[in-house]
Amino acid sequence: MLVFQILLLIALVINIFHTYLHWRECTGRSELLSHKYVSPMVSLGWVAWAAMLFTDPSRVLFGLLRIPALIVGIAGIVLVYLGHRDVPFEDSGKLVTTGVFAYIRHPIYYGSILCLVGFPIAVGSLHTLYASLLLATLNLYWRHIEEKNLAKRFGNAYLNYKKRVKL
C-alpha cells in the first residue's frame, strides 16, 4: 500500500505542478515552457501512474468491460502518439491543423484521457481509476485554458479551425 501511495503522490504532484505551469503559460504569466524541460517531468508522472496500475491494492473485476477498456486505452496511446508526431517539439508559432489535428483539436489531451480511464478498468485497478478521474479533469482544464490561449494567439484562424473541427 505504501508504494502505491508514494506513486500516487508523485503522479498527482507532477500533474498539479504541470497544470500550474500550463496555466501560467496560457495566461501570459510566463514565457512558453521548453518541452525539453517539461517533457521529462511529465514522463515521470506517466511512469508513476503506470506503476500505480500494478501496485494498486484494490482489485475489481470489471468483467466484460475489460477488453473494450483495453481497446480504449490503446486508442488513447495512438492518439497521443499521433498528436506528438504532428506537433513540433518546440513552439513554431504556427497553428497545427494537419494530420490528426485535422480531425481532433486536442488529440494529446483526449488520448491521455482515454488512457487514464481505459487502462485502470482493463487491469481492474480501482484506486488508480479514482486518481485517473482527477487527472482526466486536469486534462480537461488544460484544454479549456489552451483554447483561450490559442484563440488569443491565432485569432480568426483558430476560431475558423474550431468551427471546422468540433472535437
Buried (B, 14 or more C-beta within 10 A) or exposed (E): EEEBEBBBEBBBEBBBBBBEBBBBBBEEEEEEBEBEEBEEBBEEBBBBBBBBBEBBEEEBEBEEBBEEBBEBBBBBBBBBBBBBEBBEEEEEEEBBBEBBBEEBBBBBBBBBBBBBBBBBBBBBBBBBBEBBEEBBEBBEBBBEBBBEBBBEBBEEBBEEBBEEBEE
